[in-house]
Amino acid sequence: MIAAAMAAQSNRQIEIVQATLQLAFELGPDAVSTSRIAGRLGISQPAIYKHFKNKDAIWLAVSDQLAEQFTKIVRNGEASALPPVARLRDLFLQHAQFIQSVPALPDIMVMRNATGSHEVIRRRLQKEMAQLRSLMVHLAEQAQSQGEICKFISAPDIVNLIIGVMQSQILKMIISREPSHLVRDCARLFDLQIAALASKGPAL
């Protein structure tokens, strides 16, 4: 019975975190309240506090979940045995899939005037994103050394161009509030970008 009770509590915590992320995408992170979370789940507001002592604790749990997923993506990219461009594409699309499944992520990462737990989560996610970008630069350098993509653009700028593709689609998602096409569109545009970067470029 104790194990069942602990499992039920854990499931409820997961539901609260998921509801928080859903509301953050629909309303914006600043508009998420425990009363709205409770309303989304069909429970009383005091029931929220059986699982989290306050809203900050909920956001810290959100931070843990999102940072764990970022770490998983980076580790998958590091462990992959694919050629550099294929690894770069896989890493890029894993990140796109992450955002498609958690469309509140961009709003959370660029919150203005973030304080308290919001500032903690924003800084943590920006740090995780920096690690992801660092791995992408490393893969771009490997792709250049193996002749898969051009050498007349620096690896950091190549990554800037690739990330820019995703950012354009994220902006489209935010405006339309429709995340379901993000991975598909990012895959198509990544392939077009890489095809352009595979050229030898201008004579120097």
N, C-alpha and C positions, 0 to 999 in steps of 0.2 A: 504493500500500500504506500509506503514511503517513497519507493522508486517511482510509482505511478504519479504520485503527487508532484515529485520533482520534475518529471517529464512534462506534466501538464503546465507547471509554472514556466518551464523553458519554452514550451510551445507558445504560451501567451506572450512571453517576452519577444519572441520572434515576430509574432503578429503585431505587437506594438511598434517594433522597429519598422516593419514593412508598411504599416499604416502611416507612420511618420514620414517615410520616404515618398509614399503616394501623395500625401497632402503637401509635402514640400514642392513636388512638381506641379501640382494643381494650383496651389495658392501662393507659393514662395516660402522659403524656410522661415522667415520672420513671422509668418501668419500661422504657423503650426502651434497649437495649444493642446494641453492635455484634454480639455473638454472636446475639442474637435477629434482628437485621436479616439477618445471614448465613444463619441458619436459614430465614427466610422466603423468601430468594432461592435457597436451595439451593447456596450457595457457602461456601467456607471463610472464617473470620474474617480471616485475613491478607489475603485477596483484597479485603476492604473497604478496607484501608489502601493499596492500590494507587491508589485513587481519592480517598480523603480521609485526611488525616494523622492525624485523631483524631475522636472523636464531636462535639466542639465544631464542627469544620469541617463536619460533616454538618448540624448544626442551623443553622449560618450559611447554608448552601445552602438549607435549608428556609425560612429567613427571607427570602432573596432571592426565592424563588419566590412565596411568599405576598404579600410586599409588592408585587411586580410585578403580581399579579392585583388587589390593592386599587387600585393606581394606574390600572390599565386601567378598572376599574369607574367610578372618579371621572372620568376623562377622557371616557368614553362619556357620562356624565351631563352633563358640562359642554358637550359638543359637540352634544347632542341638540336637535333643533328642535321637539320635541313640546310641547304645552301643559304648564304647570307640574305639575298633578296627574298627568298621564300620564308625565312625566319622573320624578316622585317615585316612582310605582308601578314604573316600569322599573328605576330605581336600586335600590329596595327588593328587587325580585325577582332582580336580578342578584346582589345580596349574598346572598340566600337560596340561589340556585343555587350560589354559591361555597361556602357552608357545607355544602350538601348534597353537593357533590363532594369537600369536604375536611372531614368531620365532626369531625376532631380540632381544628379551629381554635378553638372556644370553650374547650376544655380548655387549649390552649396559652396563650390570652390571659389566663386567670385562674389560672395556676399559682401556688400558694402557695410561699413560701420559695424562689423561683426564684433561681438563682445562675449565674454564668458565662454561657455561651451562651444558656441558658434566659431569663435576665434580659434579655439583649440582644434576643432575638426577641420577648419579651413587650412590652417598651417600644416596639420598632419597630412592632409590629402595633397597639398602642394608639394610637400617633401616626397611623398610617394610618386607623384607625377614626375618630379625631377629625376628620380631613379629610373623610371620607365623611359624618359627621354634620353638619359645617358646611355642606356642599353641600345636604343635606336641609333644613336650616333655611332656607337661601336660597330653595330651591324652595317651601317652605311659605309664606314671606313673599310670593313672587310669586303663589302661588295665592290668598292672602288679598287681595292688591291687585287681582286680576282677578275676585274674587267667586266663586272655585271652592270655597273652604272658608271657614268662619266666621272672624270677627275677634275674637270674645269670649274666645278662648284664645290665648295667646302662641305664636308660631311655634316656639320651643324646646320648649314643652310639647306642642304637636302632634306634634313629632318624637319626644318622649319616649313619647307614647302609641303611635305607630306602631312604634317600636323595641320597646316593651313587648310588642306582638303577636308580634314575631319571637322575643323572649327566651322567651316562654311556650312557643313551639313548639320552641325549642332545648332547653329543659329537658325537654320531652316526649321529644325525640329522645335526649337523654343517658340518660334513665331507661330508655327502651325499646331503646336501641342500634339504632334503625331510622331512618335518615335519608331514606329514599326518598320520604316524603310531605311533606317540609318545604316545598318550593316550592308545591305544590298547596294546602296548608293556609294558608300565608302569603298567597298570592294571594287566597283566599276571605276571610280575616280582614282583610286590608288593605282590600278593597272594602267590607266592612261598616263598618270604622272610618271610611273616607272618607265613606261615606253618612251616618254620624252627624255627622261634622264639617261636612258641607255645610249642615246646618240653621242657622237664624239664632240659635238658642239663646235663653236667657232674656232678657226685657226688662230693660234696665239703667236 
